[in-house]
Amino acid sequence: MAVHITDDCINCSACETECPEHAIMPKLNNPASAGGDAKRPKFLNNLYMAKYYQSFDHYYVIPSKCSECSNVYSEPRCNAVCPVSCCITGTEKEMKESISTKVKIEIVSLNKICLN
């Protein structure tokens, strides 16, 4: 299991500095630097993000590094210090389903735009 940072993130960096595992990474400002292409439709870049759990909009957690602070603390440190409570715990499957739903919404939105 790992912590997931929701879209409510305000990019304050409190979680990143508090993480003992260094599993929290800052947002990706340049899609090309993440293997994405700024000229490509947004949903294709989202497919890349879904594969690697990265975000162009806010901080993200590397699931393989996150221990949910279970070896030291009673709750994840990121969750304790987050001012907007956007650090949530959940299984990898739940995270993939959440990201997959967002990607499907992007595809439907793009199809509607293209058909109009």
N, C-alpha and C positions, 0 to 999 in steps of 0.2 A: 504494500500500500504506500501511497505517497500523498503529499499535500497538493492541492490544485488551487491556482489563483484565478479567481473569476474575473469577469469583465468589469467589475466594480472597482478594480485596482486604480489608485490615483497616482501611481509611480512615485511614492514618497521615499522608497528605498529602505524603510525601516526593517522589512523582512530580510532583505539581502544582507544587511550588516549583522543581523541577529542569528542567522543560520549557522550552526556549528559544523554542518557538513558541506558548506559552500555549494548547496544544491540549487540556489535561487539565482537566476540570471536576469540581467536587465533586458528590456524590450529591444527588439531588433529594429533599428531605425531605417536600415536600407535593405529592402527585399533581396537585392542582388547578392548581398553579403551572406544571406542565409540559403543560397542556392536557388532562391526565387528570382523572378524577373519582374522588374517594376512595370514593364510594358505588357506583361502577360495579364489576362483577366484575373481579378482578385481571387476568384474561387480556386484557381490553380495554385496560387501562392498559399491559400488556406489548406489545400491538400498537403503541401509540403509541411506546413506548420503542424497539421494533425499527426503526421508521421513522426515528427521530432518534438512534439509538445511545445513548440516555440510560439511566440506571439510578437506581432509587429506593434501591438497597442499597449502592452503592459508587461510587467515582470512575469516570469514563468519558472516552473520547477522541473528539474531533471529527475524523473522518477527513480532511476537506478541509483542516484546518490542520496535521495531523501529517506531518512529513517523515521520520520515523524517525531524526532527527538526522543524516541522511546527508550534509548539507552541511557539518557541523562535526566530528562524532564518528564513531568506528568502530562504535559500537552505540548504540541509543536510550538516552538518559540515564535515562529512567524505569525501564528494565529494569536498568540498572546500580545504581540506588539502592534499588530495591524490596526490602524485607526478606523478602518471601514469594514473590518471583519470579512475580508474577501479571501482569506486563506482557509480553504476547507479541506477536510480529509475525505478520502474515498478510494475505492479500488481502481486499478488501472482500467478495468473494463468500463466502469461508470464514466471515467474521464474520456475514454475513446468514444463512448456512445454520445456524450455531450458534445464533443468536437465534431463527430460525424453528423449530428443533427444540425449544427451550425453550417457545416459545409453543404449539406443538402439544401438548407434555406438559401444560401448564396447561389447555388445552381438554379433553383427555382426562380429567384429574383432576376438573375441574369437572363434566363429564358424568357421571362415576361418582358424585360426591356428589349430584347432582340426581336420578339414577335410584334411589338408595337411600333 
